[in-house]
């Protein structure tokens, strides 16, 4: 019934808009479209010719708020929901996929350029990257892109900051705000005909508004291009991050309502935190072989050294990943039919070492965590390869077909080094190869209308802890989750291209649902049980209105109406079939505008609504719905020739809404205590930004 209603709504919308705006179509047929470009690794870079629901955040949109937290802006994309606590504890779900992950993000692949941000244990972290080092964020919703691994939830593609065409450029900026927020950044660009160089440094600090929530992050980013020629170039990139973030953890309902700034007592007493050093580095070589064939090949490394004292133990982790990706793309003709293609291979290897130790904080005279005896030591190696291909066939001026195929093969080995035992030798295991096909039909009645239908299959690999039994051995019964996604949508321009609208309806069933069953403090065991059902409709509108010679208004509206539920799910004898899916709101909406003036002043406002969220599989507990309003004003002007200044001031959560910015799904009570579901969101807070940019 839901799907039928959505289809009728979509049909009505398309018909009514085509009638009302037909007079505008004729006037723009001969105009060249201002393309929105997506990742250069796609088979076609024009967003309107992509038969998929793709959310785009430009550099300007990413800096819409205070340039420190990506969750504020990524939640303006319909169908995408990012929960965040203390910046470093985050969870992203797309179309409800990934919502039940206890901590962090999985079931979604992410890339920074061509470097994977998703580790071998399926965890994705994107909040390490400074927003001012990003040119564009592209969110592919669902397993619609075979060339990015066919992840169930989709893929997040982050494009590094592009290099200014001017020969030299330097910039400095400072952000300061409530609760001790301070971010300083300095950057330098150099650009020559055959090479370019970009270097930036940032330091982000905040005291936090909750107990035990201080945060400190430093990062250095280096990138550029070498040996630039007509048909080739070498791109280099590296990013180093140091982070130390104290963890207030989640709290129960009573504390959330009466004292939300409090941290969980055990985390406060142990002064628990997460500290790590991480390095990303990569080289990419692009070469045009001839007029119809080109190649892009990249190699990368990703290293992370992490220390996390927790009340129940101290976790030390080391990860070193490396990989290779090569992709051929080109075009050819079959008779009069034009075709474009992509084919390539991606190889990824991840070496993981994890050690746990006793935390003797209760014996440390109130000084916080103290490392005791070793409890466990585990080594895991995981490697996989994706073979991918995609073809675009232009059957006529108005009709085209796109098809793709991804093949994944994953294997890993596990060694429990401590405690030593003859019963835990090195174990090797591999999943069956997974084929993920994709087929799309695209119809363009004219230059400003595109309609598409897609069907695709995706998969999600189990995380490290989900592959293990309670004894620490490999669970050979565990299988990846798989599912088929069906999507119908349209991309439409109205009013001489001043209004751009996207609308999409999707339906997906996931089988072999992975459930993380708690077997101890922060210990989980994965099992495959049941199916989940995901369907919904989402719409986004972006409007550009030049009011007169002085004022220009840019506005957006986005909404997602979803139905996410357990189709078949029995856990420990409890039948949750038909219940709402845990950890994701059914409905979200956002809207905002920016009023620009020719003198350099501007004013913007952003509004977000989030529906109530089921917090456990039984649906016995829900979080409250909430609305957030953010305001910002600024002024940019030129001081001297080439020297520009930019001043901003903003208020977030203007109405001082009390809300949970993140939910710990399926939190369990210990003894007579209440379950700790809630990570409180920031109350009303203020910030200012000062930046200088000099081009010479």
QUIPERA-V127496 format. One record per residue. N is the residue number from 1. OMEGA is omega in degrees with one decimal (none if undefined). D_FIRST is the distance of its C-alpha to the first C-alpha in whole Angstrom. Layout:
BEGIN
n | omega | d_first
N | OMEGA | D_FIRST
N | OMEGA | D_FIRST
END
This chain:
BEGIN
n | omega | d_first
1 | 179.2 | 0
2 | -176.9 | 4
3 | 179.5 | 5
4 | 178.4 | 5
5 | 179.6 | 6
6 | -178.8 | 9
7 | 178.8 | 10
8 | 177.7 | 11
9 | 179.8 | 12
10 | -179.3 | 14
11 | 179.0 | 15
12 | -178.8 | 17
13 | -177.9 | 18
14 | -176.4 | 20
15 | -177.3 | 21
16 | -178.9 | 23
17 | 177.9 | 24
18 | 178.8 | 26
19 | -174.7 | 27
20 | -174.7 | 29
21 | -175.4 | 30
22 | -178.0 | 31
23 | -179.6 | 35
24 | -175.9 | 35
25 | -176.3 | 34
26 | -176.2 | 37
27 | -177.6 | 39
28 | -177.0 | 38
29 | -176.9 | 38
30 | 179.9 | 42
31 | 175.8 | 41
32 | -178.0 | 41
33 | 172.0 | 38
34 | -172.3 | 38
35 | 166.0 | 36
36 | -174.0 | 35
37 | 176.1 | 36
38 | -173.0 | 35
39 | 179.8 | 36
40 | 178.9 | 39
41 | 174.7 | 38
42 | 179.3 | 35
43 | 174.2 | 35
44 | -171.5 | 35
45 | 179.8 | 36
46 | -178.3 | 34
47 | -176.6 | 31
48 | 179.5 | 29
49 | 178.4 | 30
50 | -177.0 | 28
51 | -177.0 | 25
52 | 174.8 | 24
53 | -175.8 | 22
54 | 175.9 | 26
55 | -176.8 | 27
56 | 171.4 | 31
57 | 179.6 | 33
58 | 178.3 | 36
59 | 179.7 | 40
60 | -179.8 | 40
61 | 178.8 | 36
62 | -178.8 | 37
63 | -177.0 | 40
64 | -177.9 | 38
65 | -173.4 | 39
66 | 175.3 | 42
67 | -177.7 | 42
68 | -172.5 | 42
69 | -176.3 | 38
70 | -175.8 | 36
71 | 179.7 | 33
72 | -174.8 | 33
73 | -178.0 | 32
74 | 178.1 | 30
75 | 172.4 | 28
76 | 177.5 | 27
77 | 179.6 | 25
78 | 178.7 | 22
79 | 179.7 | 20
80 | -177.9 | 24
81 | 179.8 | 25
82 | 174.7 | 28
83 | -174.4 | 30
84 | 173.4 | 34
85 | 177.8 | 37
86 | 175.9 | 40
87 | -171.6 | 39
88 | 177.6 | 40
89 | -174.1 | 37
90 | 174.6 | 34
91 | 178.4 | 31
92 | 171.6 | 28
93 | 177.8 | 25
94 | -175.6 | 22
95 | 178.6 | 19
96 | -178.0 | 19
97 | -176.4 | 22
98 | -174.6 | 25
99 | -174.8 | 24
100 | 177.5 | 26
101 | -176.1 | 29
102 | 179.7 | 32
103 | 174.3 | 34
104 | -175.3 | 34
105 | 167.5 | 31
106 | -176.4 | 31
107 | 177.9 | 28
108 | 176.6 | 29
109 | 179.7 | 32
110 | -178.9 | 34
111 | 168.8 | 37
112 | -166.4 | 40
113 | 176.6 | 41
114 | -177.5 | 41
115 | 178.7 | 42
116 | 172.5 | 39
117 | 178.3 | 39
118 | -176.6 | 37
119 | 179.6 | 39
120 | 177.6 | 40
121 | 173.8 | 38
122 | 180.0 | 35
123 | -179.6 | 36
124 | 177.0 | 35
125 | 179.0 | 37
126 | -172.5 | 37
127 | 173.8 | 39
128 | -170.9 | 42
129 | 178.6 | 42
130 | -178.3 | 44
131 | -179.3 | 41
132 | 173.8 | 44
133 | -176.1 | 45
134 | 176.8 | 41
135 | -177.4 | 41
136 | 172.2 | 37
137 | -177.7 | 34
138 | -178.6 | 32
139 | 175.5 | 28
140 | -173.2 | 27
141 | -179.6 | 23
142 | -175.3 | 22
143 | -173.3 | 24
144 | -177.5 | 25
145 | -179.4 | 28
146 | -176.1 | 30
147 | 177.2 | 34
148 | 170.0 | 33
149 | 175.0 | 32
150 | 176.0 | 28
151 | -176.9 | 28
152 | -177.8 | 24
153 | -177.7 | 24
154 | -177.1 | 26
155 | 174.9 | 29
156 | -177.7 | 31
157 | -178.5 | 34
158 | -180.0 | 37
159 | 177.6 | 40
160 | 178.8 | 43
161 | 179.1 | 45
162 | -174.4 | 46
163 | -178.4 | 50
164 | -178.2 | 52
165 | 177.2 | 54
166 | -175.1 | 56
167 | 179.4 | 59
168 | 176.4 | 59
169 | 174.9 | 57
170 | -178.2 | 57
171 | 175.8 | 55
172 | 178.2 | 55
173 | 176.0 | 52
174 | 174.6 | 52
175 | 177.8 | 49
176 | -176.7 | 50
177 | -176.5 | 48
178 | 176.4 | 47
179 | 174.8 | 48
180 | 179.7 | 51
181 | 176.3 | 48
182 | 176.2 | 51
183 | 176.5 | 50
184 | -178.7 | 52
185 | 174.4 | 52
186 | -178.8 | 55
187 | 179.6 | 54
188 | 176.6 | 56
189 | 174.1 | 55
190 | -173.8 | 58
191 | 174.8 | 57
192 | -177.5 | 60
193 | -174.5 | 59
194 | -177.1 | 59
195 | 175.2 | 58
196 | -174.3 | 56
197 | 179.9 | 56
198 | -179.4 | 53
199 | 178.2 | 54
200 | 176.8 | 53
201 | 175.1 | 53
202 | 175.2 | 51
203 | -178.3 | 51
204 | 179.9 | 49
205 | 169.2 | 50
206 | 176.5 | 48
207 | -176.4 | 50
208 | -179.7 | 46
209 | 176.6 | 45
210 | 174.8 | 45
211 | 174.4 | 47
212 | -177.0 | 48
213 | 176.9 | 46
214 | -173.5 | 48
215 | 178.0 | 47
216 | 178.8 | 50
217 | 174.5 | 49
218 | -179.6 | 51
219 | 175.2 | 50
220 | -179.3 | 52
221 | 179.3 | 50
222 | 179.5 | 52
223 | 178.2 | 51
224 | -179.2 | 52
225 | 179.0 | 53
226 | 173.7 | 57
227 | 179.5 | 58
228 | 177.1 | 56
229 | -177.5 | 57
230 | -173.8 | 56
231 | -177.0 | 54
232 | 174.1 | 53
233 | 176.0 | 53
234 | 179.2 | 53
235 | 178.3 | 51
236 | -178.0 | 51
237 | 171.6 | 50
238 | 179.5 | 50
239 | 176.7 | 49
240 | -180.0 | 51
241 | 168.2 | 49
242 | -178.8 | 50
243 | 168.0 | 48
244 | -176.5 | 49
245 | 175.4 | 47
246 | -169.6 | 47
247 | 176.1 | 44
248 | 178.9 | 43
249 | -176.1 | 40
250 | -179.3 | 38
251 | -178.9 | 39
252 | -173.8 | 37
253 | -178.8 | 36
254 | 178.9 | 39
255 | 179.0 | 41
256 | -177.1 | 38
257 | -172.0 | 38
258 | -176.5 | 42
259 | -171.5 | 43
260 | 179.3 | 41
261 | 179.5 | 44
262 | 172.2 | 45
263 | 175.2 | 44
264 | -172.8 | 44
265 | -177.4 | 47
266 | 178.4 | 48
267 | 177.3 | 47
268 | -178.5 | 49
269 | -179.4 | 52
270 | -175.6 | 52
271 | -176.4 | 51
272 | -178.9 | 48
273 | 172.4 | 48
274 | -179.7 | 46
275 | 176.8 | 49
276 | 171.4 | 49
277 | -179.8 | 50
278 | -179.9 | 48
279 | 171.1 | 49
280 | 176.7 | 47
281 | -179.7 | 49
282 | 174.4 | 49
283 | 178.0 | 50
284 | 179.9 | 49
285 | 178.8 | 50
286 | -174.3 | 49
287 | 176.0 | 51
288 | -175.7 | 51
289 | 173.5 | 52
290 | -176.2 | 52
291 | -176.0 | 50
292 | -176.7 | 48
293 | 176.3 | 47
294 | -177.3 | 47
295 | 173.0 | 47
296 | -178.1 | 46
297 | -179.0 | 47
298 | 172.5 | 47
299 | -175.9 | 48
300 | 169.4 | 47
301 | 179.7 | 48
302 | -176.4 | 47
303 | 179.1 | 49
304 | 177.9 | 48
305 | -169.0 | 50
306 | 176.9 | 48
307 | -176.5 | 50
308 | 173.4 | 48
309 | -180.0 | 50
310 | -176.3 | 47
311 | -174.1 | 48
312 | 175.0 | 48
313 | 173.8 | 49
314 | -175.2 | 50
315 | 173.3 | 48
316 | -177.7 | 50
317 | 174.9 | 48
318 | 178.8 | 49
319 | 173.8 | 47
320 | -179.6 | 48
321 | 175.9 | 46
322 | -178.7 | 47
323 | -176.9 | 46
324 | 175.3 | 46
325 | 175.4 | 44
326 | -173.2 | 45
327 | 174.0 | 43
328 | 177.8 | 44
329 | -179.4 | 42
330 | -179.2 | 43
331 | 177.4 | 43
332 | 179.5 | 44
333 | 169.3 | 44
334 | -170.6 | 43
335 | 177.6 | 45
336 | -175.7 | 43
337 | 179.4 | 40
338 | 179.2 | 40
339 | 170.5 | 39
340 | -176.8 | 38
341 | 171.2 | 38
342 | 175.3 | 38
343 | -178.4 | 40
344 | -175.6 | 41
345 | 174.7 | 41
346 | 177.8 | 41
347 | -175.5 | 43
348 | 176.4 | 43
349 | -175.0 | 45
350 | 175.9 | 45
351 | -174.8 | 48
352 | 175.3 | 47
353 | -179.6 | 49
354 | 179.1 | 48
355 | 174.6 | 51
356 | -179.0 | 50
357 | 173.7 | 53
358 | 171.7 | 54
359 | -175.3 | 53
360 | -176.2 | 57
361 | -179.7 | 56
362 | 179.0 | 57
363 | -172.0 | 60
364 | 173.2 | 60
365 | 176.5 | 62
366 | -178.1 | 59
367 | 176.9 | 59
368 | -171.3 | 55
369 | 178.1 | 55
370 | -176.1 | 57
371 | 177.6 | 57
372 | -176.9 | 58
373 | 178.4 | 58
374 | 179.9 | 56
375 | -178.2 | 53
376 | 171.7 | 51
377 | -175.3 | 52
378 | 173.0 | 49
379 | 176.9 | 49
380 | 174.0 | 46
381 | 179.2 | 46
382 | 174.5 | 43
383 | 178.4 | 43
384 | 171.2 | 40
385 | 173.3 | 40
386 | 169.6 | 38
387 | -172.7 | 38
388 | 176.4 | 36
389 | 177.9 | 36
390 | 179.7 | 34
391 | 178.0 | 35
392 | -177.7 | 34
393 | -178.7 | 34
394 | -176.1 | 35
395 | 178.3 | 34
396 | 179.1 | 35
397 | -172.8 | 35
398 | -171.2 | 32
399 | 176.5 | 30
400 | 178.2 | 30
401 | 172.2 | 29
402 | 179.4 | 29
403 | -179.7 | 30
404 | 178.7 | 31
405 | 175.7 | 32
406 | 174.8 | 33
407 | -179.0 | 35
408 | 173.5 | 35
409 | -176.5 | 38
410 | 173.9 | 39
411 | 179.6 | 42
412 | 175.9 | 43
413 | -174.8 | 46
414 | 176.3 | 47
415 | 173.1 | 50
416 | -175.5 | 51
417 | -177.6 | 54
418 | -2.4 | 55
419 | -178.0 | 55
420 | -179.6 | 57
421 | 176.6 | 57
422 | -178.1 | 57
423 | 179.0 | 54
424 | 176.1 | 52
425 | 178.5 | 53
426 | -179.2 | 51
427 | 176.8 | 48
428 | -178.2 | 46
429 | 175.6 | 43
430 | 175.2 | 41
431 | 173.3 | 37
432 | 177.1 | 36
433 | -176.2 | 36
434 | 173.6 | 32
435 | 179.8 | 31
436 | 179.3 | 28
437 | 177.6 | 28
438 | -179.9 | 26
439 | -177.3 | 25
440 | 175.1 | 24
441 | -176.4 | 25
442 | -179.6 | 26
443 | 179.9 | 26
444 | 179.3 | 29
445 | 177.7 | 29
446 | -173.3 | 32
447 | -175.4 | 33
448 | 178.0 | 31
449 | 174.6 | 28
450 | 175.3 | 26
451 | -177.4 | 23
452 | 171.7 | 22
453 | -177.8 | 20
454 | 169.7 | 21
455 | -175.8 | 20
456 | 177.6 | 22
457 | 178.8 | 24
458 | -179.8 | 25
459 | 176.5 | 27
460 | 179.7 | 28
461 | 176.9 | 32
462 | 172.6 | 33
463 | -175.3 | 35
464 | -176.2 | 39
465 | 179.6 | 38
466 | -179.7 | 35
467 | -173.6 | 38
468 | 172.2 | 40
469 | 179.9 | 41
470 | 178.7 | 42
471 | 178.5 | 46
472 | 178.9 | 45
473 | 179.5 | 45
474 | 176.0 | 42
475 | -175.7 | 39
476 | 179.7 | 39
477 | -176.0 | 36
478 | -179.3 | 34
479 | 174.0 | 32
480 | 171.3 | 30
481 | 176.3 | 26
482 | 178.4 | 24
483 | 175.8 | 21
484 | 179.9 | 19
485 | 176.3 | 18
486 | -175.6 | 16
487 | 177.4 | 16
488 | -176.5 | 16
489 | 178.8 | 18
490 | 177.8 | 21
491 | -165.1 | 25
492 | 172.4 | 26
493 | 176.8 | 29
494 | 172.1 | 30
495 | 179.2 | 33
496 | 174.7 | 36
497 | 175.4 | 34
498 | 179.7 | 34
499 | 177.0 | 31
500 | -176.1 | 29
501 | 170.6 | 25
502 | 176.7 | 23
503 | -177.0 | 19
504 | 172.4 | 17
505 | -178.2 | 13
506 | 179.6 | 14
507 | -175.1 | 12
508 | 173.4 | 15
509 | 179.7 | 16
510 | 178.2 | 19
511 | -175.1 | 22
512 | -178.5 | 25
513 | 177.7 | 24
514 | 179.7 | 28
515 | 177.0 | 28
516 | -179.6 | 31
517 | -178.9 | 33
518 | 177.1 | 36
519 | 179.6 | 39
520 | 177.1 | 41
521 | 179.2 | 42
522 | 176.4 | 40
523 | -176.7 | 40
524 | 175.5 | 37
525 | -176.8 | 36
526 | 173.5 | 33
527 | 173.1 | 31
528 | -180.0 | 29
529 | 169.8 | 26
530 | -177.4 | 22
531 | 171.2 | 19
532 | -174.6 | 17
533 | -177.2 | 14
534 | 174.3 | 14
535 | -179.1 | 11
536 | 175.5 | 12
537 | 179.0 | 13
538 | -177.9 | 17
539 | 175.5 | 19
540 | 178.8 | 23
541 | 175.6 | 26
542 | -173.0 | 29
543 | 176.0 | 32
544 | -174.3 | 36
545 | 172.6 | 38
546 | -174.5 | 42
547 | 176.1 | 43
548 | -177.2 | 46
549 | -176.4 | 49
550 | -171.5 | 49
551 | 171.4 | 45
552 | -178.2 | 42
553 | 172.5 | 39
554 | -178.3 | 36
555 | 177.4 | 33
556 | 173.8 | 29
557 | 176.8 | 26
558 | 179.1 | 23
559 | 177.4 | 20
560 | 176.4 | 17
561 | -173.1 | 14
562 | 172.8 | 13
563 | -177.6 | 11
564 | -176.4 | 14
565 | 172.8 | 15
566 | 178.3 | 17
567 | 174.6 | 15
568 | -177.0 | 19
569 | 174.8 | 22
570 | -176.4 | 25
571 | -179.1 | 28
572 | 178.1 | 31
573 | 178.7 | 30
574 | -178.6 | 27
575 | -179.7 | 24
576 | -179.3 | 21
577 | -178.7 | 18
578 | 178.4 | 15
579 | 176.5 | 17
580 | -178.6 | 17
581 | -176.1 | 18
582 | 167.3 | 22
583 | -177.9 | 24
584 | 175.9 | 21
585 | 178.2 | 20
586 | -173.8 | 16
587 | 173.2 | 17
588 | 177.6 | 20
589 | 176.5 | 22
590 | 178.4 | 26
591 | 179.0 | 28
592 | 177.4 | 32
593 | 171.8 | 35
594 | 176.6 | 38
595 | -179.1 | 41
596 | 175.6 | 44
597 | -179.5 | 47
598 | -179.8 | 50
599 | 178.6 | 52
600 | 176.0 | 50
601 | 172.7 | 49
602 | 178.3 | 45
603 | 179.9 | 42
604 | 176.8 | 39
605 | 179.2 | 36
606 | 179.6 | 33
607 | 178.0 | 30
608 | 175.2 | 28
609 | 177.2 | 25
610 | -179.0 | 24
611 | 177.1 | 21
612 | -174.6 | 22
613 | 172.5 | 22
614 | -172.7 | 22
615 | 175.6 | 26
616 | -174.7 | 26
617 | 179.4 | 24
618 | -175.4 | 24
619 | 178.4 | 22
620 | -176.9 | 25
621 | 176.7 | 26
622 | 168.4 | 25
623 | 179.3 | 27
624 | 171.7 | 27
625 | -179.3 | 25
626 | 177.4 | 28
627 | -179.6 | 29
628 | 176.4 | 32
629 | 179.1 | 34
630 | 179.6 | 36
631 | -179.8 | 39
632 | 175.3 | 42
633 | -178.4 | 45
634 | 179.8 | 47
635 | 177.3 | 50
636 | -175.1 | 51
637 | 179.5 | 55
638 | 179.5 | 57
639 | 176.7 | 60
640 | 177.7 | 63
641 | 179.9 | 62
642 | -178.1 | 60
643 | -178.2 | 59
644 | 176.9 | 56
645 | -177.6 | 55
646 | 178.5 | 51
647 | 178.7 | 51
648 | 171.5 | 48
649 | -176.4 | 47
650 | 175.8 | 44
651 | 174.5 | 42
652 | -177.7 | 39
653 | -175.4 | 37
654 | -176.8 | 39
655 | 178.8 | 37
656 | -179.5 | 38
657 | 173.0 | 35
658 | -174.2 | 35
659 | 176.1 | 32
660 | -179.7 | 32
661 | 176.1 | 32
662 | -179.9 | 31
663 | 170.1 | 30
664 | -174.7 | 32
665 | 176.3 | 29
666 | 175.3 | 29
667 | -177.9 | 33
668 | 179.1 | 35
669 | 175.7 | 38
670 | -178.0 | 41
671 | 179.4 | 43
672 | -177.6 | 43
673 | 175.6 | 42
674 | 176.0 | 38
675 | -176.3 | 36
676 | -178.1 | 36
677 | -157.6 | 33
678 | 164.3 | 34
679 | -175.7 | 35
680 | 176.5 | 36
681 | -178.2 | 36
682 | 170.3 | 39
683 | 178.8 | 40
684 | -178.5 | 41
685 | -171.5 | 43
686 | 176.6 | 45
687 | 174.0 | 46
688 | -178.6 | 49
689 | 173.6 | 49
690 | 178.9 | 52
691 | 176.9 | 53
692 | -179.5 | 55
693 | -178.0 | 55
694 | 179.1 | 58
695 | -178.1 | 58
696 | none | 61
END
